[in-house]
Amino acid sequence: MPDYIGTLEAAAGAKQVKVDATVAAVCKLQEDKQHILSAQQVIDVVRADTGVDVTKRVALATMKGPCGMRFGKVKKIKFQGNSERSLVMRQQCAKKLLDLLG
């Protein structure tokens, strides 16, 4: 058997180890009911549990493929709630109305 075939098989085996470690980390996070906020979080869990270095690309591909996860970037939006000023003004107005009525 040529030497390059052995090298290819070793590389495929190493990649499968990384994929298996990533799947185990994702399953662990899901079982612990922890939200997965980033691929870096999965990478950190894999590194802590198994000591295997996984790239972001492998982590994302594993989460999409074998784990069947879907995700997208969160968009920043403008805050549309009441500001502190409007809350204070509303409270002062309500107090003044109560004083006038009472």
C-alpha positions as a printed Julia matrix, in Angstrom:
102×3 Matrix{Float64}:
   0.0    0.0    0.0
   1.46   3.41  -0.93
   2.49   5.73   1.86
   0.1    8.55   0.87
  -2.94   6.28   1.39
  -1.89   5.7    4.99
  -1.47   9.44   5.42
  -4.96  10.08   4.02
  -6.49   7.46   6.3
  -4.74   8.98   9.33
  -6.03  12.45   8.38
  -9.57  11.11   7.94
  -9.35   9.4   11.33
  -8.14  12.59  13.0
 -10.99  14.56  11.45
 -13.52  11.97  12.65
 -12.1   12.26  16.19
 -12.65  16.03  16.05
 -16.2   15.63  14.74
 -17.03  13.02  17.4
 -15.62  15.25  20.16
 -17.65  18.21  18.88
 -20.86  16.18  18.71
 -20.26  14.99  22.28
 -19.69  18.56  23.46
 -22.88  19.83  21.76
 -24.9   16.96  23.25
 -23.43  17.73  26.68
 -24.39  21.39  26.44
 -27.91  20.47  25.29
 -28.34  17.92  28.1
 -27.23  20.52  30.65
 -29.84  22.87  29.11
 -27.19  25.5   28.37
 -27.75  27.86  25.47
 -25.07  27.64  22.81
 -24.31  31.25  22.02
 -21.24  30.81  19.82
 -19.02  28.26  18.15
 -16.24  29.39  20.49
 -18.26  28.1   23.43
 -18.37  24.64  21.82
 -14.65  24.81  21.01
 -13.85  25.64  24.63
 -15.92  22.69  25.91
 -14.22  20.31  23.45
 -10.79  21.54  24.49
 -11.64  21.26  28.21
 -13.18  17.78  27.96
 -10.94  16.02  25.45
  -7.95  18.28  24.83
  -8.63  18.16  21.08
  -8.13  21.42  19.17
 -11.12  22.05  16.91
 -11.34  24.89  14.41
 -14.34  27.18  14.17
 -15.13  25.79  10.71
 -15.26  22.2   12.01
 -17.41  23.26  14.98
 -19.9   25.12  12.77
 -20.06  22.31  10.2
 -20.64  19.74  12.93
 -23.38  21.78  14.57
 -25.14  22.22  11.2
 -24.6   18.67   9.92
 -24.75  15.82  12.45
 -26.38  17.9   15.21
 -29.02  19.42  12.89
 -28.79  22.88  14.43
 -29.79  26.06  12.67
 -28.48  29.45  13.64
 -28.08  32.99  12.42
 -26.45  36.19  13.5
 -28.36  38.31  15.98
 -29.05  41.8   14.71
 -28.75  44.8   16.98
 -31.91  46.86  17.18
 -32.71  50.24  18.64
 -34.13  50.17  22.17
 -37.84  51.0   21.99
 -38.83  50.92  25.65
 -39.55  53.75  28.03
 -36.6   55.89  29.01
 -35.97  56.73  32.65
 -36.97  60.33  31.96
 -40.38  59.37  30.58
 -41.02  57.01  33.49
 -40.2   59.73  36.02
 -42.31  62.3   34.19
 -45.27  59.89  34.04
 -44.96  59.17  37.78
 -44.79  62.88  38.64
 -47.82  63.57  36.47
 -49.76  60.76  38.16
 -48.85  62.09  41.63
 -49.93  65.61  40.67
 -53.26  64.3   39.31
 -53.85  62.31  42.5
 -53.12  65.4   44.61
 -55.57  67.45  42.53
 -58.29  64.81  42.76
 -57.76  64.0   46.45
